[in-house]
Each structure stands twice: as C-alpha cells, then as structure tokens.
Amino acid sequence: MEVRAPAVAGVFYPLDEPDLRAAVRSYVAEGRSAVAVPKAIIAPHAGYVYSGPVAGSAFAAIASLVGRVTRVVLIGPAHRVAFEGLALPEVDALETPLGLSEIDRDARTALLALPRVLASDRAHAGEHSLEVEVPFIQEVLGAVSLVPIAVGAASDVETAEALDLVWGGPETCVVVSSDLSHYHSYATAQRLDRATARAVERLAPEDIGEHDACGQIGMRALLRVARARGLRATTLDLRSSGDTAGTRERVVGYGAFSFA
C-alpha cells in the first residue's frame, strides 16, 4: 500500500496522537451542532489554534453520521503546486497521527474519466487544505474511505460536475475546505465574511468573489450542487483569528456551514 505521509503534522496540528485526538475531541465537543443532519459541510483549514474551534462546529454537525457514512468527498484548494484542473492522489491512503484513511478507488476511477481531472501525488504532497480536515474526519466518522480532490486552475462548473458525479447517497458526506477573508482588520473581516455567509445561505455562488475565500471554487461548486439538489444552507459558526488567536490588526476569517 502506497501512503501519503502527513506533511503538516506538528505545524498545523499536534504531531502526537494523544494530543491530536484530545484537541479534535475538544473542538468538536465545543462545536455548535446543526438542527438538521447535513449531507455536506464547509470547514476552515488553518492551523488548529486559529481555526480549530470553528472547524469543530462543522464536524459536530456530522458526528451523528458515524456508522452510516462510509465515504467522504473532500475538496480543497491547492496552495503549493500550480496545475490545471482537479487532482486526485495516486496513493492508496492518507496518513495522519490518528491512522490511515484509504482512498476510494472506484470513485477515483470514475472521476479520472472526466477531462479536467488528473492523478497527481505531487499536487497533494505538501497541501494542507485537505490534510488538516482528515483528523477531524477520522475522529468523528471513524474508518471511512476518502475522495480527496485538490482544486487547481478549474472553474466552479467543472468542480461541480466532479462533485455531482461522486455525490452518492446517505453513505457519502461532502466536506469542502475553505477559509474566508484574508488579512483585513477585524471589523472589515466581519463585514466581508457576513456577506459571504449570506451568499452561502442563499446558495448564490455568483456572489462569492475571488478574494472572499481561499477555497472559493469548491465553495461555489458546492452551492451549485446544493441548489440543484434542493438543499438548504445554514451558518453554524463565523469567527476569525481575532476571536481565536492572534491580534485583530490583520485577521483571517473562518466559517462553518452545513447543507441539509
């Protein structure tokens, strides 16, 4: 079995298994769960000290799906490697200090039939946007398979096509990884992120701009699919690094959203 080793353990989240498990459990326990059990969530992907509390709200919403969900489709932006389209890893599993999560081979094969999807371990090797979600998935949902999709130079229409292909039924949950506004003052970030949250709740991808979220393509793709499938979006949490850690001079925004 070929495995992608963790790239940001000890940097974005704790390296040691007991510390990591305790951190994830604490964030989820403090999370604000959704009224309806979601099919999909949006969760942030910064270092846990900054975005962990908000991610906890997103994953608390799907905690009741343990034992029912067997596959998670995970979509996040590529920060480190430039490429065209969408990339799936070639390896058989992703590793974190909490263990291994195997890749869903059938889903990967189906996605690779799309013209804008490629297999690339290089695109995933150092990427944190997907990796930081995996410990939450492992702790909350247990032994599920993953469909990790890194988004490069692709449109939200292309990404929505891929997402729709692997949407599945009740056995599948979707996690879109994205932070919100970057490096504004605390008050400005609040204003911008509230506007983005309203766009999410309206399922209005056209109202989310390039600088409103770093994972805006995946977010807009999810909004397209959710709208077509009659889902409703709910804001679970909306904070910034100014609320969790750091100063309020230049903050990064984080949101947790559910779709049911």
N, C-alpha and C positions, 0 to 999 in steps of 0.2 A: 504493500500500500504506500503510495506517494502522498506525503503530508506537507501542507504549508505550515511551517513553524510560526509562532506568534512573532510579530515584528515590533510591536509597541508595548508589550508587557513590561512592567517596571517603569514605563514612561507615562502612558496614558491611563494605566490602571495597575493595581498591585500585581507584582510578579509571583508572590507566594500564594498557593492555592487556598489556605485557610483565610488569609487576609482578603483575597479577591472574593471568595464566597461570602464572607461576612459583609463586605462592602455592598455587594449586589443585593443581598438579602435586606440590608438596612435601607437602601434606596427604594426597593420595591415595597417594603413594609410601610414606608412613609408616603408612598405614592397615592395619588387621588384616582381611584378606580372609576371606570366608566359605568354609566347606568345600563347600557346595552353591551353585550359581549361583542367585541369588534371582529370583523374579518381582516382589517388592516389597521396599522398604526404608523405614525411618523414619530421618530425619536431622534434626539440630538446625538452627536458623535465626538464631542470634545473630550479632554481629559476628565476623568470621573469627578475630580474635585470641583470642576466647573459645571459640567452638565449632568453628572450622575443623578442628582435629585430630580431633575426634570425627566430624564430617561426612566427613572423609577416609576413615574406616573404613567408613562406609556406602557411599560411592561406589566405594571399592576393590573392594567385593564384586560390583559390577555391571560392572566395567571389561571383563571378558571378553565382554560382550554387544555391544561395538561392532561395527557391521556387521550385526548380527542384529536389534537393536531399532530400530524406525523411529518409534516414538511413545512419549512419556512422559506418563502421567497424573500431574499434580502437584496435591496437595491441602494446603492450609494455612489456618490461622485468620486471620480478619480482625481486625486490631488497631486500625485507624484510622477505619473507617466502619461505622456500625451499619446492618444491613439484615436482612430476613427471608430465610431460605433459603440457597441456594448461588448464587454469582455467577461467571459466565464473562466474560472481557473481550470487548468488541465489536471491538477492533483485530484486525489481521491477523497481527501478530508482536510478540514481546517482544525488546527490545534490551538487551544488556549491552556492556561494553567488548570482549568477545570476539566480538561479532557479533549477528546476528538469528536467532531461532528462530520459525518460523512456527506459527500456531495450526492445529490440525486442525479444519477446517471441518465435516467430516462428523460428527465426534464432538460438536462444539458443537451442531450442529443436532439430533442425537439427544437430547442432554441437555436442550436447551431445551424439548423436548416434555414433560418431567416438570413437575408442577405447582409444585414448590418451587425450580425453577431459573430464574434470570433472567440477562439480559445487562446488564452494568454496568461501563463503564470506570471510573466513579467508585469502585467498590468495590476496584479494583485499582491505582488511580493512585499512591498513596503506600505501598502494602502491601509490607513487606519479607519476610514469611514465605515467599512464593513466589519473589521476585526473587533472594534470596541462594542458592537452590538452582540457578538457571539456569546460572551459570558452571561449576559442577561438572558439570551435565548436558552442556553444550557441550564441555567439555574431555574428559570421559570417554567420551561416546557419540557425539560429532560432530553431524552435521546430522540431527537428529530433530525431528519435529513435537511440539508441546506441547498438552496439555489442562489449562489452569490453572484450578483450582476453588478459589475463596475461600469459606470456610465462615463464615457469619454465624449468625443465630439459627436453627439447624437441629438436628434430632436425629441421633444416630448411625445410626438406622434409615434416615432419609431420605438421609443421606450414603452409607450402604452401598448403597442402591438405585442411586444415581447411579454409584458406583464399579463396581458389578457390571455396569451397562449398558455401560461402556467398558473392561471388564477385558481383553477381547480375547484373543489367543493369544500365541505367542512373539514377535510383533512389538511387543508392548506391555509396558512396565515401569511400575510404580507407585512414586511417591515421595511419602510422607507427611511433611510438615514439622512438627516439634514440638520444643520444649524441654520439660524436665521440671519439677521443683520450683523455686520462685522465692523467693529472699531469706530463706533459712533459714541457720543456722550450717552449717559444713562437715559436721560429724558428723550433724546432723539431716537434711541433704540426702542424705547417703549412705544413711541408713536408709530414707528415703522413696523414693528412686529405686531402691533394690534391690527394694523391694516392688512398684513399678511394673514393673520389669523382669521380675519373677516373673509378674506378671499378663499381660504381653505373651507370655512364653514358654508360658504355659498357655492362651493365646488366650481370656482371660477379660475381656471388655470391662466386665463389671459390677463388676470390682474396680479400675477406674481412675476416680477421682473428679474432680470439677470442678477441684480445686486441685493435682492430681497432675501435670498437664501443660497447657501453654497451648494445645496442639493436640489436646486430649483427644478431641474429637468425631471428627476424622479418624482418630486412632489407634484409637478404639473401632470405627469403621466398618471399617477395615482388618482388625481382629481378627475381626469378624463374617464378612466375606467370606472371609478366610483359613481360618477354621474350617469354613465351609460347603464350601469347595473342597478341604479336606484338606491344607492347607499346614502346615508346622512353622516356628516362630519361633525365632530364635537371637539372643542378645545378643552383639554384636560389640565394643561399647565402652560404658563407663559412667563418666563423669567429670563434673566440674563446673568452673565458672570458678575455683574454688580450686585446681584442678590445672593450669589452662592460663594464666590471667592474673588479676590482682587478688588481693584479700585472701581470707581464709577466714571472715570475720565474717558476711557476707551473700553467699551464692553462688546461682548458677543452675545447675541440673542439666542434663546433656546425655546422650542415649543414641543409639547406633546399633544398629539391629535389622534382621535380614534374614528374609525369608519365602520358603521354597522347598518 
